[in-house]
Amino acid sequence: MLTPAQIAEFHAQGYLIVPNLLSAEETRLLGEIARQDDALRRTMTARKDSQGANTMLSLDNSLGDDIYSVITRSERLVRSMEQLLGGEVYHYHHKVSAKQPYEGGAWEWHQDYGYWYNNGCLFPDMASCYIAIDPATRENGCMQLIAGSHRMGRVDHGRTGDQTGADLERVNAALARLPLVYAEMNPGDGLYFHCNTLHRSDQNRSPHPRWGLICCYNAAHNDPYKPGPHPNYSPLSVLPDSEILACGMRMREQLAARSASETEA
């Protein structure tokens, strides 16, 4: 559970970094599984930035019995998100973002509500949590945020490469008045950010990968008024935090068994 000071910081700045949101063992299992998971790899698609460089992204609207879903459903994340959004939340989607060494593309300046608005969500009562699988640094393209920009409301967005980008005139005006924050993180750290917080990231020009899991939530009272690309409200079955390690160990055993079977074949 978050402290009153952490909740106040989120509402004032539009983001909150929580060190060690996942334990070292939970983070190690998440990274090991994500890099060996053929099912995850098959769902990854390339998203070009304005210069044509690709970032790989796997997005899932449904919850399964994999470690990504279990983390998204964990009491640790769900209860803290309920604190930040002021009540019941549900799973909007989750995704694994993978910036490979020397080639991972940038994410252009945007607000998540810049496009979730068009999905029929009337209110910006939505937020996400980015969990670092690898160290996130300036060199490998960590997330950048404009502190306090969530108070601007929704900014107009348009297409930039394969991405949706915010109106740069507004972005530049915000940068002239508000602090630019580089969210450098250690593996297992969590970054909560409001859906109207302007954020971006640079290309990965380092020899190190930058992978992360992003869990996105919508307030239950903000059920979209029309069908969209992400789910409408359904009650979220919350899991105890202990399920993260239990699921990770099961998946590691399954992946090891599959690898051994393929080697024998």
N, C-alpha and C positions, 0 to 999 in steps of 0.2 A: 504494500500500500504506500502511496505517496504521502509526503508530509504536507502540511498546509503551506510551508514556504515553497516547496516544489510546485504545487498547484498554482500558487500566486505567480511564480516565475513563468510558468507556461502561459498563463493568461496575459501577462505583461509583455513578454517577448515573442510569443507565438511558437516557442519551441522549448524543449527541456532535454538535456542530456543526463541519463542515469547510468553511472559507471556500473559495470558488472551486473547488468540486468540478467544475463545468462551466466552461469558458472563457467569456469574454465573447461570442465569436462563436458557440459552441455554444448558449449561453443565448438569444442574440438570434434564432437560427434556430428554436429550440424555441418561443419565444413567438410569433414571426411565423407559423409553420406552425399552431400550435394555434388561433390566432384566425381563421385563414382556412380551416381544415379542415372542410368540410361533413360529411364522414364522422364526425368526432369530435362535431360539434354534434348530429347525428342520434341519437347514442347517449347524450347527456346527459339525465339525469333530475333532477328537483328533490327534494331531501331537506329536509323541514320541520323546524325546531327547535321547542322548546317554546312559542315565541311565534308560530309560524306563518310565519316568514320562511324563504325558500328559499336553499339552496346548491346549485349545479349540479354534478353529478358524472358522469363517464364512466368506467365500470369495464370492464376487458378481462381475461378469463381466458386468452386466447390471445396468442401472439407472432406478429407479422407482419413486414413489411419497412418499417414506418413508424419515425419517429424515436423515438417513445415506447418501442417494443419494442427498438430498437437500444441506447438508453441503458440499459434494464433488463438487457440482455445484455452490456453493455460490461464489459471486463476491470476497469475502474476500480471499478465498483460491485460486481460479483460477487466479486472477490478480496477486497475489503475486508469484504464481508458474510461471507465464509467465515472471515476472521480473527475477526470478532465472534462468530459462532455455532459456531466450533470445528470446521469441516469442510465437506464438500460441501453446497451449497444448491441449491434449484431455485426456479423462478418460481411464486409462489403467485397473484399477479395484479398488475396495475398500474392506476393511475387518474389522471385529471386532475380536480382540484378547482378550481372557478371561483367566486370570490366577486366579484360585480359591485359597482360603486360604489353606495353608499347602500342597497343592497338585499340583499347577500349575507348569508345566515343564519349562525347560530352552529352549532358542533358541541358537543354536550353532553359533560360529563366521561365518559370511557370508557377502557377498555383494549381494544386490538385482540383480545387473547386472551379477553376477556369474551364474544366471540361466536365466535372461531375454535375455542375449546374445544368448542363444540357441533357443529363440523364434523368431529369425529373426530380432532383433533390431540391426542395424549396429553400432550405436553410443551410448555412455553412456549419452545421453541427456535426462535423466529421473530422477525423484525424487519423494519422498513421504513426507507426513506430518502425523505424529503420534499425535493424540489429546488425552490427558489424560482424561479419564472419572473418574477415582479414583486417589488419590495421588499415584505417582510413586516414590518409595523409594528404597534404597539398600536392605532393608529387604524383600520387596515383589517382587523383581526382575525387577527393572527399566532397561531401555535400557542402554547399555554401548557402547561407540563409541571410535574408535581410531582416534583422531583428525588429519586431514591432510592425512589420508590413501587413500582418493579418488585420490590422485595424483600418487598412485602406479599403476594405471590401473587395469584391471581385473586380479584377482587371480584365479588359477585353483580351481575347486570345485569337491567334491564327496559326496557320501551318508553318513550321520551320523544319525543313528536311522531312523525316517521317514522324516528327514530334509536334506537339501543340505548344506554342510559345506565347509568352505574355507580351503585351504592347511595350516595346522598348523605350518609348518616350516616357511612359509612366515608371518603368523600371529604373531608368537613369535618374529621374526626379527623386525617386525613393532612395537611391544610392547616395544622392547628394545630401540627404537629410537624416538617414537612418544608418546604424552600424551594419557593416558587412561582416559576417561571422563565418569562419572556416571551421566546420564541425569535424575536427580531428578526433578520432576515436580508436580505442583499443578493441581487439576482438571481444565480443560479448557485451560491449556497451550498447545502450539503447538510446535512440534519438526520437522523442515524441515531437510531432510538429502538426500545427493547425492546418486545415485544408486551404486557408487563404494566405498562408505564409509563403512569400516568394522564395524559391530555391532553385538551384542549378548545381552542376558539377562540371569540372574540366575533363578533358581527355586524359587518359592514363598514359603518361609518357615515361613511366618508371618500369623497372624490371619486375615489379611486384603486382600481383592481382589485387582487385578490390571487389570482393563479393559481399553481398548483403541480402538479408531477408526483410521484406517490407510487409507489415501486417496492417491492413486498412479497415477502419470501422466506421459505421454510420450510427447515429442515434436512432433508437427504435421509433421515436416519435417523428422522425424525418423520412419515413418510408416513402420512396419515390411515387409520384402520382401517375407515372406511366412506366411501362416496361422499358428497360434499358439494357446495356451490355453487362451490367453487374446485378447481383440479386436484389430482389425486394426483401422486406423484413421477414425473417423467421427466427424464432427463439434460438439463442446460442447455448448449446450444451457445454458448460464450462468444465474443464478437467483440472484435477489437482496438479500442482507443479511437478510432483514426482513422476508423472507420466512422460515428461520430456526425456529423462534419462532412460526410462523403461522402453519407450518407443525407439529411441536412438539405438539402444543395444539390440533390439529385435531387428531393426533395419540393417544394422551392421552385419549381423549374423546372416541375414537373407542375402545381402550383397556378396558376402564372402562365399556362401554356398553356391550362388549363381556363377561367380567367377571360377570356382573350382570345377563346376560342372562343365563350363565352356572350355576350360583348359584340357579336361579329360577328353572331351569330344574332338 
